[in-house]
């Protein structure tokens, strides 16, 4: 339980009607969960405006309302607080409710189009192997200690984030590594978190269904760095042309890492084999089972963050050498028939290109590369032809199929993917909208030593069709089919 005026710390207030010294026993943005003594925050969401449910919240006995527009009539006994941005208010109130957990944990945020999950997860695993208690908030899961929680958003609701940060604090975690998505930043879910530092991995075509333009998408990402404090560090991938722009005007201390570019932290791939890579980071050599230049970049980011956190660099390199591939990120499976399958989350043109580049470094050209690819429904349509083009150019055979079609017609999505395929390459394309049948088709066609790429879903354990989620695991399915 908290006193209302304590919860309003750092919240921008326009008007207050009613007492602020009253006790609050619940903070919520969902009118359905309201009860007596609650504080209801009316969020103007993407599809629903919480202001429409103020009366419903009052009927359930809430003590206070946070809103952007005051109702025409104010109910006696209820405190009304007007602010310019209820999303920002909720994030700050959530931090106040849980007594500012990030003030006692070194929280590092990771943002970018690709690599967020890999960098944050690899950081978590590295730091834990060095003997520190740490937490992770990622696309795949939230975890600390031996507890693992499923996530529905890359950057969860602020009340959820702050709850888990409070749990990490109470269990003695020193560090937390957190993916910070563009949606999360735009919806102010990250406010109220005191970041020790932030990492920018890269920027490419994605989420334009939401952000509309690439510039808007880029500038939302930049806000994370603009909001850092002087005591924080900002780390950016110098190999991405947006790196300097991202850190421009940030109050944090700026640092860069890169493989191709002049940077503070530098790495070089010495050997690239089918079983792993030998990398030189600064003056230290590291052998890792992770594959591809994109993973070398991810590992360099991990090394740079650990260094900026003050961890012993030699110990960090030893710990990194034991890291395993992140779930759904370039996971390799060999079937009993000699076919190699690679399951990867690549769902953007840039990520797909990186995967093909990594595969090219492993190929002898005596084997074929078969690709199973789909694009998500109700998402950025502009990237579909680009992904179709890349897959058709880099593969010997491509099966276009469904990803998560959601509420779109899978065949319409595939048609848009086909628009990027040149006339002479259409002979490489097969269409099977049923994803299971598409994977089965690829396994049936594949010959010993062929490579099979299944892209788009990676770690996901479901397929979303017409508002329903069905169990679906690319990795599990291809393992079973390869060894059938």
N, C-alpha and C positions, 0 to 999 in steps of 0.2 A: 504494500500500500504506500502511496506517495501523496503529498499535498500538491494540488494543482499548480500553484505558482512555482514549485520546484521543477515541475515538468516543462514549464514554459521557458526555461533557461536557454538563451540564444535563439529563441523563436521570434521572428519578426511579427510584431503585433500592430494592427491597424485600429482595432476597437475592441473593447472588453465590456460586456454587460453581465453583471452578476459578480458573486464572490469568487476569489481565487485562492482562498485559504481552506477550501473544502477538500476532504479526502477522496482519492481516486483509487479504486481497487482493480481496474482493468483498463487497458488502452487497446482500442481496436479500430480498424477501418472497414469492418464488415458489420453492417447493421443487424445481421442475423445472430451474431454472437453477443450483442449488447445485453446488459443487465443493469440492475440498480447499482449506482455508484461508479458506472463506467464513464470513460472519456471516449467519445466517438469522433473520429477524424474523417471528414467528408472529402474523399478524393475524387477529383474530376479525371476519371480513367479514360483509357483508349476506347472502350466500348460502353462503359457504364459511368454515369455521374453520381457520385455518392451523395450529392446535395439533395437528390430526389428521395433519399431515404432518411433524412433528418427527422421527419415526423415519426417514422417507424422506430427509430432509435429512442426518441423521447417517450414513446408509448411503453417502451421496455424499461423506463426508469433511469436513463443515463443522467449523470450529474452535470456533464459539460459537453459542449459541441465546439469543434474547431472547423471553421469553414472559410471559404473565400468570398461568399456573398451571404450576408445576414438574411434570415427569413423575414418576411413582411411582418409577421407577428411573433413575438418572443414569449415563450411560456415561462411563467413565474416559477422560480425555484431551479431553473436551469441556467448555467453560465454559458454565455456565447462568446467565442473569441474569433475575431476576424483576422486573417493573415493573407498575404498576397500569394502564397504558394503552400497549399496543404501537404503536398508531397514532401517538400523540404521540411515542413513543420513536423510531419510524422517521423522522419529520419532522426531529427534532433530530439524529439520527445522519446523515441525508442532508446536512444543512447542515455538520456536522463533517467528513464525508467529502470534501466539495468546498471545505473551508476558508472557510466562511461568505461566500459570494459577495455576498449582499445587504448586507453591511457596507460595501462599496465602491461600491454602485450605489444610486441613489435610486429605490426601488421604491414605486409608488403602486398600491394595490389598489382595485378598483371593484366594489361589490356592490349588489344591488337586484334586483327582479323583472324590470324592463325597462330597457334602456339601457346595460347593462354592456358589451356588445360595441361599441356605437356610441361611448360615451365613451372607452373604452380605446383603440380604434382611431384615433379622431380626435385623441386626445392624442399617440399615437405619430406620426401623420402630421404634426401641427403641430410637434412638437419636432424631428423630423428635418428639416423644411423650414427650420428656424431654424439648421441646421448642426450639431446635436448627434447623436452616435451614440446610438441607443436600441433597446430590445427590446420585444416585444409578446408577451403570453401571453393568448390569447383563445379563445372558442368555435370560431372559424373557423380560426385558425392560430397558430403560434409563429414569430416571425421576428426576425432581427437581421442587419445587413449586407444581403447579397443572398441570404441563405439563408431558406427558408420550409419549415416542417415542419407536417404535418397533425396535428390533435389529435383525441382520442377523448373527452376530458372537458373541461368548461369550466375546472376547476382540476385539472391532471394530478396523477398520482402524485408524492409528494415527491421521489423519486429523479430523476424526469424533470424536475421543476421546478428542482431544485438543479443538475442537469447543465446545463440551458440557461442558468440564471443564471451559472454558472461560465464558460460559453462567452461570454456577454455581457461579463462582467468581463474575460476574457482578450483580448477584441477591443476593449476600451476604451469600452464603453457607459457613458454617464453616467446614463441613466434606463432604467427598465423599467415598463411599464404592464400591469397584470395583472387579468384578471377573477377575482373570488373568489366562487364559488358557495356556496349554502347547504349543498349536499352536501359540498363541499370543506372548509368550516368545520366541519361536524358530524363529519367524518372526520379532522379535525386535519391536513389536507394543507398548510395555510398556516403551521403552526408551524415555527419555524426560519428564517422570513423576517423580516428587520428592515424594517418598512414605514416609509418616509418620511412617508406619509400614506395616508388611505383616504377613499373617496367613497361616499355612500349616494344612489342615484338615486330609488328609490321602492319601494313594497311593495304587492303586490296578490295575488290568489288564484293560487297555483301550488304545485306539488310537495306537495300535501297527501296524496298517496299515500305519500310518504316521511315527512313530518313530522307527519302525522295532524291537527294543529290549526294554525290560523293563528297563534295565540300562540307555539307552539313554533317555527314557521317564522320568525317575527319575532325571537324571542330568539336563535336560531342566528345570524342576520345580525348581531345586536347584539354578539355575542362578538368579532367582528373589531375593533370600536371599543373594547370593554372591554380588549382585549389590547394596544392601542397604548401606546407609551411617551410620556413627557412631551415629548420632543423632536419628536414627530410632529404632524401636523395631521389633523383630522377634519372633513370637509366633507359637509354634508347638504342635500338638496333641501327647502327650507322649504315648498314647495307640497304636500308629502306630510305627512299628519297624524302620521306616525310619526317624523318627522325629529328632534324634540327628544328623544323616547324613545331613539332610536338612540344619540345622543351623551351621554345622561345617564350620569354617573359615569365617562366616559372621561377618562383622564389627559392625553390629547392636547389641543391647543389647538383649540377648536371654532369653526367658521365655517359660514355658511349661504348658499345661493344660491336665487334664485327669480324667477319672472315675476309671480306673483299676490300674493306675500306679502312682508312686511317682511323684508329679508335684507341680509347684508353685500355680496353681489354681486347686482346687479339688472339685468334685461333687459326690453326691450319690443319687441314686433313692430310695426313701423311699416307695412310693406306685405307682403302675402302674395299672390304671383302663381303662375301655373302653371309659371313657369320658375325661381322662387326666392323668397327672402324678404329684406326689408331689416329689420335688427334694430339696435336701439340697446342697447349694453352699456355701462353707466355713462355716460360722456360721448362714447363712440365709436360710429360707425355702421359696420355690416358688412353687405355684400350676400353672400348664400350661395345656391348652387343646391339646398341641402337644404330640404325642405319640412315644414311642420307645426309646431305648438306644441311637440310632444315633441322635435323636433330643435332648436328654439330653446333649450329647457331643456338638452339635451345640450351644445350649443355654449357655453352659459353655464357649465356645469360645467367644460368644457375651459379656458375663459378663467380661471375661478377657480383651478383647479389650477395652471395656468402662472404665475399671479400669486403663489400661495403658494410656488411653487418658485423665485421670484425672477427670473423672466424678464421682459424689457422688454415692457410691455403694448401699446404701439403696434405693435411688431414682431409680437406674438402675433396681434393683430387682422388685420394684413396677411396673415399666414400662414393664418389661419382662413378668410379670404375665398376661398382657393384650394382648400379642402377639397371632396372629392367624396363623394357618398353611400356609406355602407358597404355592402359586398356583402350583398344579401338584405334590405336595410332601405330600404323605400320606393323601390325601383328602378323607374323609369318607362320603358316601351317604347312607341313609336308604330308601329303597323303600316301597311303600304302601303294598307290599306283604311280608314285614318283612325281605327281603334279604338286607344284608349290602354289599356295594361295596366300594372298596378302589382303588383309581386311583393314580398311582405313576410313576415318571419319571425313576425309576430304569432301567438302560440300561447297567449295568456292573454286572459281577458275584458278586462282593462285595456288591454293592447297593441292588441287588436282595436278597442276603442272609440277609442283615440288615432288609429289609422289612418283610421277612418271620419270622425273630427273633422277630420283634415287634408284628406281628400277633399272634405268638405262645403265647406271654405273655397275650393276650386278649382272647384266645380261651378257651372254656370249654370242648372241644373235643366231644361235643354232636352235633356239626354242621360240615358240610363239608366245605372244602376250595377248591374253583374252581379258576383256574388261566388262564388268557388269556395273551399270551406272544408272542412277535415277536422280531426279531433282524434286525437292520438297514442294508440296502444294501450298497455296496461300502465302507464298513468300516471294522474294525478289525474282521476277520473271526475266529480267534483263540478262541474268547470268546463265540462263538455260542454253541459248545457242552457243555461248562461249564454251561451256563445259562439253557440249556435244562436239564442237570443233576440235577441242584439245584431245578428247578421247579418240575420235576417229583418226586423227593424225598420228597419235602415239601408239595405237594398238593394231594388232593384226586382225582382230575381230572384236566388235563391240555389241553387247546386248543391252539395248535401252529398256529400262523397266521402271517400276515405281520405287520411290523412296518412302516418304510419308505423304501420300497424295492429299490427305486432309479432306477438304470439301471440293477439290477440283477433280475433273475427269482425268485419270492417268494418261489416257491416249492423247489428250490435248496437251498435257505437259510434254509427253514424248515428241509430239509434233513440233513443239517449240524448240526442243533440243535438236531435232533433225534439221531445223532451219540453219544451224551453224555448220552443217556437214556439206562439204563441196560435192559437186555432182559426181566426180570421179571416185569419191570415197564412199558413196552410198552402198556400194556392193559389200562393204565391210559390216554393215549395220543389220542386226536382227532386232526384232521387237517382241518382247514378252512382258506385258504389264504386270503379271503375277510375279512378285519378286522371288518367291520360293522356286517357282518353275524356271525362272531366268537363271538362278544360281545352279539349279539341277542341270539345265541345258548346257551351261558353261562347263560344268564338271564332266558331263557326258562327252562333250566335244574335245576336251583337253586330252593331250597325249603325254606320256612320261616326259618329265623335265620342262613341260610348258609352265608358264607363269599365269596365274589367274588373279586379277585385281577385282575386289569387290569394294566399291567406293560409295561413300555418302552417309552411312549410318554408324559405322564404327562401334562405339560402346553401347549404343542404344539397344534396349532389350524389348522393343515394342515397334509396332507399325500403326500409324494413326490413319484411319480411313473413315470418312463421314462421321466425325465426332466420337468414334470409338477407338480404343487402344487394344490391339491384339498382340499377344506374345510373339516376338520375332527377334532372333539373335543371329546376325550374319555369321559370327565366328562359330557358334555352336552348330549351325546348319551346315556350313561348309566342311567342318570337321567330320560330321556324321556322313555327309555325302561322299567325301573323299575316301573314307575308310569303309564304305558300305560293301 
